[in-house]
Amino acid sequence: MKNKVNVDVIVPALEEQYNVFIPVNKKTIEIIFLLNKAINDISSGSFPINEELSLVDGFTGSVYDVNKTVKENRILNGAKLIIM
């Protein structure tokens, strides 16, 4: 799966963590939207759709540039991402 990476997505608002595959050629803003929608569905609406979410590196605390692709942001297999 060279076109996807396997990451852990941490959702502090729900105190949950999910292991997901994300495509490397999509912009980070698109990934945030897809994750938001999926987590909203999984949580039965407990994590509302929000257009002002950020994706944060779980190791460094750096906020990823939403205008760059996953690959350009250097998000690799095993990354821990925080959506907030």
C-alpha positions in Angstrom: 0.0 0.0 0.0 2.4 2.7 -1.2 -0.4 5.2 -1.7 -1.6 5.0 2.0 -0.1 5.3 5.4 -1.3 3.6 8.6 -1.7 6.1 11.5 -3.2 6.4 14.9 -5.7 9.2 15.2 -6.3 10.5 18.7 -9.5 12.3 19.5 -9.1 14.1 22.9 -12.7 15.3 22.9 -13.9 11.7 23.0 -10.9 10.2 24.8 -10.7 7.7 21.9 -8.0 6.6 19.5 -8.5 5.0 16.0 -6.1 3.2 13.7 -6.7 4.2 10.1 -5.2 4.2 6.7 -5.0 7.6 5.0 -4.1 8.4 1.4 -0.8 10.2 0.9 -1.8 12.2 -2.2 -4.7 14.0 -0.5 -4.4 17.5 1.0 -4.4 17.5 4.8 -7.6 19.6 4.9 -9.4 16.8 2.9 -8.1 14.2 5.4 -9.4 16.4 8.3 -12.8 16.5 6.7 -12.9 12.8 6.1 -11.7 11.9 9.6 -14.2 14.4 11.1 -17.1 12.8 9.1 -16.0 9.2 10.0 -15.5 10.0 13.7 -18.9 11.8 13.8 -20.5 8.6 12.3 -18.7 6.2 14.6 -19.5 8.3 17.7 -23.2 8.7 16.8 -22.8 12.5 16.5 -20.8 13.0 19.7 -17.9 14.5 17.6 -19.8 17.2 15.6 -18.8 18.3 12.1 -16.5 21.3 12.5 -14.8 23.2 9.8 -12.2 24.6 12.2 -10.3 21.4 13.2 -6.6 21.0 13.0 -4.4 17.9 12.7 -1.5 17.9 15.1 1.6 15.7 15.3 1.2 13.6 18.4 4.9 13.5 19.0 6.0 17.1 18.5 2.8 19.0 18.9 3.3 20.8 15.6 0.2 21.7 13.6 0.2 20.3 10.0 -0.2 22.6 7.1 -3.7 22.0 5.7 -2.6 23.1 2.2 0.0 20.4 1.9 -0.6 16.8 1.1 0.0 14.0 3.6 3.2 13.2 1.9 4.4 16.8 1.8 3.7 17.0 5.6 5.8 13.9 6.0 3.1 11.9 7.7 4.5 8.3 7.7 3.4 4.9 8.9 3.0 4.7 12.6 2.4 8.5 13.1 0.2 9.6 15.9 -2.1 12.4 14.8 -4.3 14.4 17.1 -7.5 15.9 15.6 -8.8 18.9 17.6 
